[in-house]
Amino acid sequence: MPGTTPAASTLASALPTPSAQAERLIELGVHELAGLPATELRTFAAAAETHTSDEDVLLAVHPDHAPASALAPLLRRDGKEGFVVTDMADVDRFAPLDTLALPGTPLYLLTGLDRGDQMANWSPEEALPAITAGTRTPLLLTEGIHWVLQQPTVLERNHCFMTIGARLRKDNGALDARTPALWISNGTGRDGRERRNAPKVGWCWANNRHTWLGIASTTGRRTHNA
Protein backbone atom coordinates (compact mmCIF):
# COMPACT_ATOMS: atom_id res chain seq x y z
CA MET A 1 0.00 0.00 0.00
CA PRO A 2 1.39 3.45 -0.88
CA GLY A 3 2.89 5.13 2.13
CA THR A 4 4.51 2.00 3.58
CA THR A 5 8.08 0.86 3.01
CA PRO A 6 8.10 -2.05 0.53
CA ALA A 7 10.09 -5.23 0.82
CA ALA A 8 12.32 -6.12 -2.10
CA SER A 9 11.10 -8.70 -4.58
CA THR A 10 13.34 -11.13 -6.43
CA LEU A 11 13.28 -12.86 -9.81
CA ALA A 12 13.81 -16.57 -10.21
CA SER A 13 16.80 -16.54 -12.57
CA ALA A 14 20.22 -15.14 -11.75
CA LEU A 15 22.15 -12.73 -13.93
CA PRO A 16 24.97 -14.06 -16.10
CA THR A 17 28.50 -13.73 -14.72
CA PRO A 18 30.20 -10.34 -15.22
CA SER A 19 32.46 -11.90 -17.89
CA ALA A 20 29.44 -13.24 -19.77
CA GLN A 21 27.80 -9.83 -19.50
CA ALA A 22 30.92 -8.17 -20.88
CA GLU A 23 30.88 -10.51 -23.87
CA ARG A 24 27.21 -9.75 -24.45
CA LEU A 25 27.92 -6.00 -24.51
CA ILE A 26 30.86 -6.51 -26.85
CA GLU A 27 28.73 -8.67 -29.15
CA LEU A 28 26.17 -5.84 -29.28
CA GLY A 29 28.84 -3.23 -29.96
CA VAL A 30 28.21 -1.29 -26.76
CA HIS A 31 31.95 -0.89 -26.17
CA GLU A 32 32.28 0.83 -29.54
CA LEU A 33 29.43 3.27 -29.00
CA ALA A 34 30.91 4.01 -25.55
CA GLY A 35 34.39 4.54 -26.99
CA LEU A 36 35.89 1.76 -24.88
CA PRO A 37 38.20 -1.04 -26.03
CA ALA A 38 36.77 -4.54 -25.64
CA THR A 39 39.74 -5.42 -23.44
CA GLU A 40 38.64 -2.81 -20.90
CA LEU A 41 35.25 -4.49 -20.48
CA ARG A 42 36.84 -7.92 -20.20
CA THR A 43 39.42 -6.76 -17.66
CA PHE A 44 36.82 -4.98 -15.56
CA ALA A 45 34.51 -8.01 -15.62
CA ALA A 46 37.30 -10.41 -14.64
CA ALA A 47 38.22 -8.20 -11.69
CA ALA A 48 34.55 -7.95 -10.73
CA GLU A 49 34.28 -11.73 -10.53
CA THR A 50 37.28 -11.81 -8.22
CA HIS A 51 35.80 -9.23 -5.85
CA THR A 52 32.10 -10.13 -5.93
CA SER A 53 32.35 -13.92 -5.47
CA ASP A 54 28.83 -15.37 -5.75
CA GLU A 55 27.05 -12.01 -5.58
CA ASP A 56 24.53 -11.30 -8.34
CA VAL A 57 25.68 -8.07 -10.02
CA LEU A 58 24.86 -6.14 -13.19
CA LEU A 59 27.64 -4.65 -15.32
CA ALA A 60 26.63 -1.19 -16.55
CA VAL A 61 28.19 1.46 -18.76
CA HIS A 62 27.92 4.99 -17.41
CA PRO A 63 25.13 6.94 -19.20
CA ASP A 64 27.65 9.64 -20.20
CA HIS A 65 29.33 6.97 -22.34
CA ALA A 66 26.31 4.93 -23.50
CA PRO A 67 23.08 6.98 -23.62
CA ALA A 68 19.59 5.50 -23.62
CA SER A 69 18.92 6.46 -27.25
CA ALA A 70 21.85 4.28 -28.36
CA LEU A 71 21.07 1.37 -26.06
CA ALA A 72 17.32 1.06 -26.65
CA PRO A 73 17.57 -0.24 -30.27
CA LEU A 74 19.78 -3.08 -29.01
CA LEU A 75 16.88 -4.55 -27.03
CA ARG A 76 15.07 -7.49 -28.62
CA ARG A 77 11.83 -9.36 -27.92
CA ASP A 78 10.17 -11.81 -30.32
CA GLY A 79 12.64 -10.62 -32.94
CA LYS A 80 11.45 -7.02 -32.55
CA GLU A 81 13.91 -4.18 -32.00
CA GLY A 82 13.58 -1.91 -29.00
CA PHE A 83 12.64 1.72 -29.51
CA VAL A 84 12.07 5.05 -27.77
CA VAL A 85 8.58 6.58 -28.05
CA THR A 86 8.31 9.45 -30.52
CA ASP A 87 7.42 12.03 -27.88
CA MET A 88 10.61 11.36 -25.91
CA ALA A 89 13.19 12.74 -28.32
CA ASP A 90 14.90 14.30 -25.29
CA VAL A 91 15.46 10.89 -23.65
CA ASP A 92 19.22 11.43 -23.23
CA ARG A 93 18.60 14.56 -21.15
CA PHE A 94 17.08 12.41 -18.38
CA ALA A 95 19.95 12.46 -15.89
CA PRO A 96 20.47 10.95 -12.42
CA LEU A 97 18.65 12.66 -9.58
CA ASP A 98 20.88 14.96 -7.54
CA THR A 99 20.64 12.50 -4.64
CA LEU A 100 22.10 9.61 -6.68
CA ALA A 101 25.86 9.17 -6.71
CA LEU A 102 27.25 7.23 -9.68
CA PRO A 103 30.83 5.96 -9.74
CA GLY A 104 33.00 8.31 -11.76
CA THR A 105 34.17 5.51 -14.05
CA PRO A 106 32.92 4.37 -17.48
CA LEU A 107 32.02 0.92 -16.06
CA TYR A 108 30.40 0.05 -12.75
CA LEU A 109 28.37 -2.63 -11.00
CA LEU A 110 24.86 -2.66 -9.55
CA THR A 111 23.84 -4.97 -6.71
CA GLY A 112 20.53 -6.23 -5.37
CA LEU A 113 18.40 -5.45 -8.42
CA ASP A 114 14.66 -5.41 -7.79
CA ARG A 115 11.99 -4.95 -10.47
CA GLY A 116 9.68 -3.41 -7.89
CA ASP A 117 6.62 -5.59 -8.49
CA GLN A 118 5.50 -4.86 -4.94
CA MET A 119 5.29 -1.16 -5.88
CA ALA A 120 2.90 -1.65 -8.78
CA ASN A 121 0.11 0.91 -8.45
CA TRP A 122 2.43 3.37 -6.69
CA SER A 123 3.16 6.67 -8.37
CA PRO A 124 6.83 7.68 -8.75
CA GLU A 125 6.24 10.53 -6.30
CA GLU A 126 4.94 8.06 -3.71
CA ALA A 127 7.62 5.48 -4.40
CA LEU A 128 10.78 7.59 -4.29
CA PRO A 129 10.74 8.46 -0.55
CA ALA A 130 9.74 4.89 0.34
CA ILE A 131 12.65 3.47 -1.65
CA THR A 132 15.26 5.90 -0.36
CA ALA A 133 14.07 5.59 3.25
CA GLY A 134 15.74 2.19 3.30
CA THR A 135 19.01 1.03 1.77
CA ARG A 136 17.93 1.24 -1.86
CA THR A 137 17.96 3.80 -4.69
CA PRO A 138 15.88 3.85 -7.89
CA LEU A 139 17.33 2.64 -11.18
CA LEU A 140 18.32 4.94 -14.01
CA LEU A 141 16.81 4.34 -17.44
CA THR A 142 20.17 3.22 -18.88
CA GLU A 143 20.59 0.78 -15.99
CA GLY A 144 17.16 -0.67 -16.68
CA ILE A 145 18.07 -1.14 -20.33
CA HIS A 146 21.33 -2.85 -19.36
CA TRP A 147 19.35 -5.18 -17.11
CA VAL A 148 16.98 -6.20 -19.92
CA LEU A 149 19.90 -6.63 -22.34
CA GLN A 150 21.44 -9.17 -19.95
CA GLN A 151 18.26 -10.75 -18.62
CA PRO A 152 15.47 -10.28 -21.21
CA THR A 153 12.92 -12.19 -19.12
CA VAL A 154 12.89 -9.34 -16.59
CA LEU A 155 10.58 -7.52 -19.02
CA GLU A 156 7.28 -9.38 -19.20
CA ARG A 157 3.73 -8.38 -19.89
CA ASN A 158 1.90 -7.00 -16.85
CA HIS A 159 5.23 -6.92 -14.97
CA CYS A 160 7.25 -4.12 -16.52
CA PHE A 161 8.95 -1.30 -14.61
CA MET A 162 9.69 2.39 -14.20
CA THR A 163 13.20 3.79 -13.77
CA ILE A 164 12.53 6.88 -11.70
CA GLY A 165 16.17 7.58 -10.81
CA ALA A 166 16.54 9.44 -14.13
CA ARG A 167 14.66 12.72 -14.48
CA LEU A 168 14.80 15.71 -16.78
CA ARG A 169 15.48 19.04 -15.11
CA LYS A 170 13.93 22.00 -16.93
CA ASP A 171 15.67 25.31 -17.55
CA ASN A 172 13.97 26.83 -14.50
CA GLY A 173 15.41 24.10 -12.26
CA ALA A 174 12.13 22.23 -11.73
CA LEU A 175 11.80 18.55 -12.62
CA ASP A 176 9.92 17.63 -15.76
CA ALA A 177 6.74 15.70 -14.83
CA ARG A 178 7.73 12.66 -16.90
CA THR A 179 9.49 9.60 -15.49
CA PRO A 180 11.07 6.96 -17.79
CA ALA A 181 9.80 3.40 -17.98
CA LEU A 182 10.41 0.16 -19.87
CA TRP A 183 7.53 -1.94 -21.11
CA ILE A 184 6.26 -3.96 -24.08
CA SER A 185 4.50 -2.28 -26.97
CA ASN A 186 0.96 -3.32 -27.88
CA GLY A 187 1.53 -2.02 -31.41
CA THR A 188 -1.16 0.63 -31.07
CA GLY A 189 -1.17 4.34 -31.82
CA ARG A 190 2.09 5.90 -32.94
CA ASP A 191 4.05 2.73 -32.09
CA GLY A 192 2.67 1.05 -35.22
CA ARG A 193 1.42 -2.53 -35.57
CA GLU A 194 4.84 -3.70 -36.72
CA ARG A 195 6.17 -2.90 -33.24
CA ARG A 196 3.73 -5.08 -31.33
CA ASN A 197 5.65 -7.01 -28.63
CA ALA A 198 8.78 -4.86 -29.08
CA PRO A 199 10.61 -3.55 -25.99
CA LYS A 200 9.63 0.07 -25.50
CA VAL A 201 11.21 3.03 -23.71
CA GLY A 202 8.49 5.44 -22.71
CA TRP A 203 7.40 7.65 -19.85
CA CYS A 204 4.72 8.07 -17.21
CA TRP A 205 3.55 11.09 -15.25
CA ALA A 206 5.26 11.35 -11.87
CA ASN A 207 1.93 11.48 -10.03
CA ASN A 208 0.20 8.65 -11.90
CA ARG A 209 -0.16 5.03 -10.78
CA HIS A 210 -0.03 1.98 -13.07
CA THR A 211 -0.98 -1.49 -11.88
CA TRP A 212 1.34 -3.18 -14.40
CA LEU A 213 4.46 -1.12 -13.75
CA GLY A 214 6.77 -1.79 -10.84
CA ILE A 215 9.42 0.70 -9.77
CA ALA A 216 12.90 -0.76 -10.10
CA SER A 217 15.68 -0.18 -7.59
CA THR A 218 19.14 -1.32 -6.50
CA THR A 219 21.00 -1.71 -3.22
CA GLY A 220 24.06 0.05 -4.59
CA ARG A 221 26.50 1.05 -7.32
CA ARG A 222 30.24 0.52 -7.14
CA THR A 223 33.41 -0.21 -9.04
CA HIS A 224 34.63 -3.81 -9.01
CA ASN A 225 36.97 -3.28 -6.04
CA ALA A 226 34.80 -1.03 -3.86
Number of C-alpha atoms within 10 A of each C-alpha: 10 13 10 11 15 16 13 19 14 13 12 7 9 11 18 16 20 24 19 16 24 27 17 15 22 18 11 15 14 21 21 14 13 17 11 16 11 17 12 14 24 18 12 20 24 17 16 23 17 11 14 16 9 9 14 16 26 24 30 23 23 19 21 13 18 20 20 24 17 16 21 23 17 19 21 18 17 9 9 16 16 24 23 22 15 11 10 16 10 11 21 19 15 25 19 20 16 9 9 16 12 14 14 10 12 18 20 23 25 21 18 17 25 23 28 26 23 17 29 23 19 22 24 26 16 18 25 18 14 18 24 15 10 12 9 20 24 30 27 27 31 26 26 26 28 23 23 17 21 20 16 15 14 19 21 15 14 15 17 22 28 31 26 29 25 26 24 21 16 11 8 6 8 9 15 14 15 20 24 25 24 24 23 21 23 17 14 11 8 10 17 11 12 12 19 17 21 22 29 26 26 22 21 18 14 20 13 13 18 16 14 16 26 28 27 31 29 21 18 19 21 16 19 20 13 11
